[in-house]
Amino acid sequence: MKETAKIHKIEYPLAADDDGATFKAFKADSYPDYYVIDRKGNLLWGDIVNSDIEKAIQLALKAEPAGK
């Protein structure tokens, strides 16, 4: 995952659900599933399609700039 983030110049935090606990907790129905969570831990969007993930992240970052 670290190498993929480097290749794609991903600067936001990433997490891997190695044991499947998060997948089960969010009742995910496909893999991969993307969820955008704000700095306070609130779920903003869930089950985002691959083509919309970057757009969702940019919207979340605009809504809550770093340091707020």
Distance bins in CASP14 RR format, pairs under 12 A and 6 or more apart:
PFRMAT RR
TARGET T0000
AUTHOR 0000-0000-0000
RMODE 2
METHOD distances of the structure
MODEL  1
1 7 0 0 0 0 0 1 0 0 0 0 0
1 8 0 0 0 0 0 1 0 0 0 0 0
1 10 0 0 0 0 1 0 0 0 0 0 0
1 13 0 0 0 0 0 1 0 0 0 0 0
1 14 1 0 1 0 0 0 0 0 0 0 0
1 15 0 0 0 0 1 0 0 0 0 0 0
1 16 1 0 1 0 0 0 0 0 0 0 0
1 17 0 0 0 0 0 1 0 0 0 0 0
1 18 0 0 0 0 0 1 0 0 0 0 0
1 32 0 0 0 0 0 1 0 0 0 0 0
2 8 0 0 0 0 0 1 0 0 0 0 0
2 10 0 0 0 0 1 0 0 0 0 0 0
2 13 0 0 0 0 0 1 0 0 0 0 0
2 14 0 0 0 0 1 0 0 0 0 0 0
2 15 0 0 0 0 0 1 0 0 0 0 0
2 16 0 0 0 0 0 1 0 0 0 0 0
3 10 0 0 0 0 0 1 0 0 0 0 0
3 14 0 0 0 0 0 1 0 0 0 0 0
4 10 1 0 0 1 0 0 0 0 0 0 0
4 14 0 0 0 0 1 0 0 0 0 0 0
4 16 0 0 0 0 0 1 0 0 0 0 0
4 32 0 0 0 0 0 1 0 0 0 0 0
5 11 0 0 0 0 1 0 0 0 0 0 0
5 12 0 0 0 0 1 0 0 0 0 0 0
5 13 0 0 0 0 1 0 0 0 0 0 0
5 14 1 0 1 0 0 0 0 0 0 0 0
5 15 0 0 0 0 0 1 0 0 0 0 0
5 16 0 0 0 0 0 1 0 0 0 0 0
6 14 0 0 0 0 0 1 0 0 0 0 0
8 14 0 0 0 0 0 1 0 0 0 0 0
8 53 0 0 0 0 0 1 0 0 0 0 0
8 54 0 0 0 0 1 0 0 0 0 0 0
9 54 0 0 0 0 0 1 0 0 0 0 0
10 53 0 0 0 0 0 1 0 0 0 0 0
10 54 0 0 0 0 1 0 0 0 0 0 0
10 57 0 0 0 0 1 0 0 0 0 0 0
11 54 0 0 0 0 0 1 0 0 0 0 0
11 57 0 0 0 0 0 1 0 0 0 0 0
11 61 0 0 0 0 0 1 0 0 0 0 0
11 66 0 0 0 0 0 1 0 0 0 0 0
12 34 0 0 0 0 0 1 0 0 0 0 0
12 36 0 0 0 0 1 0 0 0 0 0 0
12 37 0 0 0 0 0 1 0 0 0 0 0
12 38 0 0 0 0 0 1 0 0 0 0 0
12 39 0 0 0 0 0 1 0 0 0 0 0
12 53 0 0 0 0 0 1 0 0 0 0 0
12 54 0 0 0 0 0 1 0 0 0 0 0
12 56 0 0 0 0 0 1 0 0 0 0 0
12 57 1 0 0 1 0 0 0 0 0 0 0
12 58 0 0 0 0 0 1 0 0 0 0 0
12 60 0 0 0 0 1 0 0 0 0 0 0
12 61 1 0 0 1 0 0 0 0 0 0 0
12 66 0 0 0 0 0 1 0 0 0 0 0
13 36 0 0 0 0 0 1 0 0 0 0 0
13 37 0 0 0 0 1 0 0 0 0 0 0
13 38 0 0 0 0 0 1 0 0 0 0 0
13 39 0 0 0 0 0 1 0 0 0 0 0
13 41 0 0 0 0 0 1 0 0 0 0 0
13 57 0 0 0 0 0 1 0 0 0 0 0
14 32 0 0 0 0 0 1 0 0 0 0 0
14 34 0 0 0 0 0 1 0 0 0 0 0
14 35 0 0 0 0 0 1 0 0 0 0 0
14 37 0 0 0 0 0 1 0 0 0 0 0
14 53 0 0 0 0 0 1 0 0 0 0 0
14 57 0 0 0 0 0 1 0 0 0 0 0
15 21 0 0 0 0 0 1 0 0 0 0 0
15 22 1 0 0 1 0 0 0 0 0 0 0
15 23 0 0 0 0 0 1 0 0 0 0 0
15 32 0 0 0 0 0 1 0 0 0 0 0
15 34 0 0 0 0 0 1 0 0 0 0 0
15 35 0 0 0 0 1 0 0 0 0 0 0
15 37 0 0 0 0 1 0 0 0 0 0 0
16 22 0 0 0 0 1 0 0 0 0 0 0
16 23 0 0 0 0 0 1 0 0 0 0 0
16 31 0 0 0 0 0 1 0 0 0 0 0
16 32 0 0 0 0 0 1 0 0 0 0 0
17 23 1 0 1 0 0 0 0 0 0 0 0
17 24 0 0 0 0 1 0 0 0 0 0 0
17 25 0 0 0 0 1 0 0 0 0 0 0
17 26 0 0 0 0 1 0 0 0 0 0 0
17 28 0 0 0 0 1 0 0 0 0 0 0
17 31 0 0 0 0 1 0 0 0 0 0 0
17 32 0 0 0 0 1 0 0 0 0 0 0
17 33 0 0 0 0 1 0 0 0 0 0 0
17 34 0 0 0 0 0 1 0 0 0 0 0
17 35 0 0 0 0 0 1 0 0 0 0 0
19 25 0 0 0 0 0 1 0 0 0 0 0
20 26 0 0 0 0 0 1 0 0 0 0 0
20 27 0 0 0 0 0 1 0 0 0 0 0
20 28 0 0 0 0 1 0 0 0 0 0 0
20 31 0 0 0 0 1 0 0 0 0 0 0
20 32 0 0 0 0 0 1 0 0 0 0 0
20 33 0 0 0 0 0 1 0 0 0 0 0
21 28 0 0 0 0 0 1 0 0 0 0 0
22 28 0 0 0 0 1 0 0 0 0 0 0
22 31 0 0 0 0 0 1 0 0 0 0 0
22 32 0 0 0 0 0 1 0 0 0 0 0
22 33 0 0 0 0 1 0 0 0 0 0 0
22 34 0 0 0 0 0 1 0 0 0 0 0
22 35 0 0 0 0 1 0 0 0 0 0 0
22 37 0 0 0 0 0 1 0 0 0 0 0
22 43 0 0 0 0 0 1 0 0 0 0 0
22 46 0 0 0 0 0 1 0 0 0 0 0
23 29 0 0 0 0 1 0 0 0 0 0 0
23 30 0 0 0 0 1 0 0 0 0 0 0
23 31 1 0 0 1 0 0 0 0 0 0 0
23 32 0 0 0 0 1 0 0 0 0 0 0
23 33 1 0 0 1 0 0 0 0 0 0 0
23 35 0 0 0 0 0 1 0 0 0 0 0
23 47 0 0 0 0 0 1 0 0 0 0 0
24 33 0 0 0 0 0 1 0 0 0 0 0
25 33 0 0 0 0 0 1 0 0 0 0 0
25 35 0 0 0 0 0 1 0 0 0 0 0
25 43 0 0 0 0 0 1 0 0 0 0 0
26 32 0 0 0 0 0 1 0 0 0 0 0
26 33 1 0 0 1 0 0 0 0 0 0 0
26 34 0 0 0 0 0 1 0 0 0 0 0
26 35 1 0 0 1 0 0 0 0 0 0 0
26 37 0 0 0 0 0 1 0 0 0 0 0
26 43 0 0 0 0 1 0 0 0 0 0 0
26 45 0 0 0 0 0 1 0 0 0 0 0
26 46 1 0 0 1 0 0 0 0 0 0 0
26 47 0 0 0 0 1 0 0 0 0 0 0
26 48 0 0 0 0 0 1 0 0 0 0 0
27 33 0 0 0 0 1 0 0 0 0 0 0
27 35 0 0 0 0 0 1 0 0 0 0 0
27 46 0 0 0 0 0 1 0 0 0 0 0
27 47 0 0 0 0 1 0 0 0 0 0 0
28 34 0 0 0 0 1 0 0 0 0 0 0
28 35 0 0 0 0 1 0 0 0 0 0 0
28 46 0 0 0 0 1 0 0 0 0 0 0
28 47 1 0 0 1 0 0 0 0 0 0 0
28 48 0 0 0 0 0 1 0 0 0 0 0
29 46 0 0 0 0 0 1 0 0 0 0 0
29 47 1 0 0 1 0 0 0 0 0 0 0
30 46 0 0 0 0 0 1 0 0 0 0 0
30 47 1 0 0 1 0 0 0 0 0 0 0
30 48 0 0 0 0 0 1 0 0 0 0 0
30 49 0 0 0 0 1 0 0 0 0 0 0
30 50 0 0 0 0 0 1 0 0 0 0 0
31 47 0 0 0 0 0 1 0 0 0 0 0
31 50 0 0 0 0 0 1 0 0 0 0 0
32 46 0 0 0 0 0 1 0 0 0 0 0
32 47 0 0 0 0 0 1 0 0 0 0 0
32 48 0 0 0 0 1 0 0 0 0 0 0
32 49 0 0 0 0 0 1 0 0 0 0 0
32 50 1 0 0 1 0 0 0 0 0 0 0
32 53 0 0 0 0 1 0 0 0 0 0 0
33 43 0 0 0 0 0 1 0 0 0 0 0
33 45 0 0 0 0 0 1 0 0 0 0 0
33 46 1 0 0 1 0 0 0 0 0 0 0
33 47 1 0 1 0 0 0 0 0 0 0 0
33 48 1 0 0 1 0 0 0 0 0 0 0
33 49 0 0 0 0 1 0 0 0 0 0 0
33 50 0 0 0 0 0 1 0 0 0 0 0
33 53 0 0 0 0 0 1 0 0 0 0 0
34 43 0 0 0 0 0 1 0 0 0 0 0
34 44 0 0 0 0 0 1 0 0 0 0 0
34 45 0 0 0 0 1 0 0 0 0 0 0
34 46 1 0 0 1 0 0 0 0 0 0 0
34 47 1 0 0 1 0 0 0 0 0 0 0
34 48 1 0 1 0 0 0 0 0 0 0 0
34 49 1 0 0 1 0 0 0 0 0 0 0
34 50 1 0 0 1 0 0 0 0 0 0 0
34 51 0 0 0 0 0 1 0 0 0 0 0
34 52 0 0 0 0 1 0 0 0 0 0 0
34 53 1 0 1 0 0 0 0 0 0 0 0
34 54 0 0 0 0 1 0 0 0 0 0 0
34 55 0 0 0 0 0 1 0 0 0 0 0
34 56 1 0 0 1 0 0 0 0 0 0 0
34 57 0 0 0 0 1 0 0 0 0 0 0
34 60 0 0 0 0 0 1 0 0 0 0 0
35 41 0 0 0 0 0 1 0 0 0 0 0
35 42 0 0 0 0 0 1 0 0 0 0 0
35 43 1 0 0 1 0 0 0 0 0 0 0
35 44 0 0 0 0 1 0 0 0 0 0 0
35 45 1 0 0 1 0 0 0 0 0 0 0
35 46 1 0 1 0 0 0 0 0 0 0 0
35 47 1 0 0 1 0 0 0 0 0 0 0
35 48 1 0 0 1 0 0 0 0 0 0 0
35 53 0 0 0 0 1 0 0 0 0 0 0
35 56 0 0 0 0 1 0 0 0 0 0 0
35 57 0 0 0 0 0 1 0 0 0 0 0
35 60 0 0 0 0 0 1 0 0 0 0 0
36 42 0 0 0 0 1 0 0 0 0 0 0
36 43 1 0 0 1 0 0 0 0 0 0 0
36 44 1 0 1 0 0 0 0 0 0 0 0
36 45 1 0 1 0 0 0 0 0 0 0 0
36 46 1 0 0 1 0 0 0 0 0 0 0
36 47 0 0 0 0 0 1 0 0 0 0 0
36 48 1 0 0 1 0 0 0 0 0 0 0
36 52 0 0 0 0 1 0 0 0 0 0 0
36 53 1 0 0 1 0 0 0 0 0 0 0
36 54 0 0 0 0 0 1 0 0 0 0 0
36 55 0 0 0 0 0 1 0 0 0 0 0
36 56 1 0 1 0 0 0 0 0 0 0 0
36 57 1 0 0 1 0 0 0 0 0 0 0
36 58 0 0 0 0 0 1 0 0 0 0 0
36 59 0 0 0 0 1 0 0 0 0 0 0
36 60 1 0 1 0 0 0 0 0 0 0 0
36 61 0 0 0 0 1 0 0 0 0 0 0
36 63 0 0 0 0 0 1 0 0 0 0 0
36 64 0 0 0 0 0 1 0 0 0 0 0
37 43 1 0 1 0 0 0 0 0 0 0 0
37 44 1 0 0 1 0 0 0 0 0 0 0
37 45 0 0 0 0 1 0 0 0 0 0 0
37 46 0 0 0 0 1 0 0 0 0 0 0
37 48 0 0 0 0 0 1 0 0 0 0 0
37 56 0 0 0 0 0 1 0 0 0 0 0
37 57 0 0 0 0 0 1 0 0 0 0 0
37 60 0 0 0 0 1 0 0 0 0 0 0
37 64 0 0 0 0 0 1 0 0 0 0 0
38 44 1 0 1 0 0 0 0 0 0 0 0
38 45 0 0 0 0 0 1 0 0 0 0 0
38 56 0 0 0 0 0 1 0 0 0 0 0
38 57 0 0 0 0 0 1 0 0 0 0 0
38 59 0 0 0 0 0 1 0 0 0 0 0
38 60 1 0 0 1 0 0 0 0 0 0 0
38 61 0 0 0 0 1 0 0 0 0 0 0
38 62 0 0 0 0 0 1 0 0 0 0 0
38 63 1 0 0 1 0 0 0 0 0 0 0
38 64 1 0 1 0 0 0 0 0 0 0 0
38 65 0 0 0 0 0 1 0 0 0 0 0
38 66 0 0 0 0 0 1 0 0 0 0 0
38 68 0 0 0 0 0 1 0 0 0 0 0
39 60 0 0 0 0 1 0 0 0 0 0 0
39 61 0 0 0 0 0 1 0 0 0 0 0
39 63 0 0 0 0 0 1 0 0 0 0 0
39 64 1 0 0 1 0 0 0 0 0 0 0
39 65 0 0 0 0 1 0 0 0 0 0 0
39 66 0 0 0 0 1 0 0 0 0 0 0
39 67 0 0 0 0 1 0 0 0 0 0 0
39 68 1 0 0 1 0 0 0 0 0 0 0
40 60 0 0 0 0 0 1 0 0 0 0 0
40 63 0 0 0 0 0 1 0 0 0 0 0
40 64 0 0 0 0 1 0 0 0 0 0 0
40 67 0 0 0 0 0 1 0 0 0 0 0
40 68 0 0 0 0 0 1 0 0 0 0 0
41 60 0 0 0 0 0 1 0 0 0 0 0
41 64 0 0 0 0 0 1 0 0 0 0 0
42 60 0 0 0 0 0 1 0 0 0 0 0
42 63 0 0 0 0 0 1 0 0 0 0 0
42 64 0 0 0 0 1 0 0 0 0 0 0
43 56 0 0 0 0 0 1 0 0 0 0 0
43 60 0 0 0 0 0 1 0 0 0 0 0
44 53 0 0 0 0 0 1 0 0 0 0 0
44 56 1 0 0 1 0 0 0 0 0 0 0
44 57 0 0 0 0 1 0 0 0 0 0 0
44 58 0 0 0 0 0 1 0 0 0 0 0
44 59 0 0 0 0 1 0 0 0 0 0 0
44 60 1 0 1 0 0 0 0 0 0 0 0
44 61 0 0 0 0 0 1 0 0 0 0 0
44 62 0 0 0 0 0 1 0 0 0 0 0
44 63 0 0 0 0 1 0 0 0 0 0 0
44 64 0 0 0 0 1 0 0 0 0 0 0
45 52 0 0 0 0 1 0 0 0 0 0 0
45 53 0 0 0 0 1 0 0 0 0 0 0
45 55 0 0 0 0 1 0 0 0 0 0 0
45 56 1 0 1 0 0 0 0 0 0 0 0
45 57 0 0 0 0 1 0 0 0 0 0 0
45 58 0 0 0 0 0 1 0 0 0 0 0
45 59 0 0 0 0 1 0 0 0 0 0 0
45 60 1 0 0 1 0 0 0 0 0 0 0
45 63 0 0 0 0 0 1 0 0 0 0 0
46 52 0 0 0 0 0 1 0 0 0 0 0
46 53 0 0 0 0 0 1 0 0 0 0 0
46 56 0 0 0 0 1 0 0 0 0 0 0
46 60 0 0 0 0 0 1 0 0 0 0 0
47 53 0 0 0 0 0 1 0 0 0 0 0
47 56 0 0 0 0 0 1 0 0 0 0 0
48 54 0 0 0 0 1 0 0 0 0 0 0
48 55 0 0 0 0 1 0 0 0 0 0 0
48 56 1 0 1 0 0 0 0 0 0 0 0
48 57 0 0 0 0 1 0 0 0 0 0 0
48 59 0 0 0 0 0 1 0 0 0 0 0
48 60 0 0 0 0 0 1 0 0 0 0 0
49 55 0 0 0 0 0 1 0 0 0 0 0
49 56 0 0 0 0 1 0 0 0 0 0 0
50 56 0 0 0 0 0 1 0 0 0 0 0
52 58 0 0 0 0 0 1 0 0 0 0 0
52 59 0 0 0 0 1 0 0 0 0 0 0
53 59 0 0 0 0 0 1 0 0 0 0 0
53 60 0 0 0 0 0 1 0 0 0 0 0
54 60 0 0 0 0 0 1 0 0 0 0 0
54 61 0 0 0 0 0 1 0 0 0 0 0
55 61 0 0 0 0 0 1 0 0 0 0 0
55 62 0 0 0 0 0 1 0 0 0 0 0
56 62 0 0 0 0 0 1 0 0 0 0 0
56 63 0 0 0 0 0 1 0 0 0 0 0
57 63 0 0 0 0 0 1 0 0 0 0 0
57 64 0 0 0 0 0 1 0 0 0 0 0
58 64 0 0 0 0 0 1 0 0 0 0 0
60 66 0 0 0 0 0 1 0 0 0 0 0
61 67 0 0 0 0 0 1 0 0 0 0 0
61 68 0 0 0 0 0 1 0 0 0 0 0
62 68 0 0 0 0 0 1 0 0 0 0 0
END
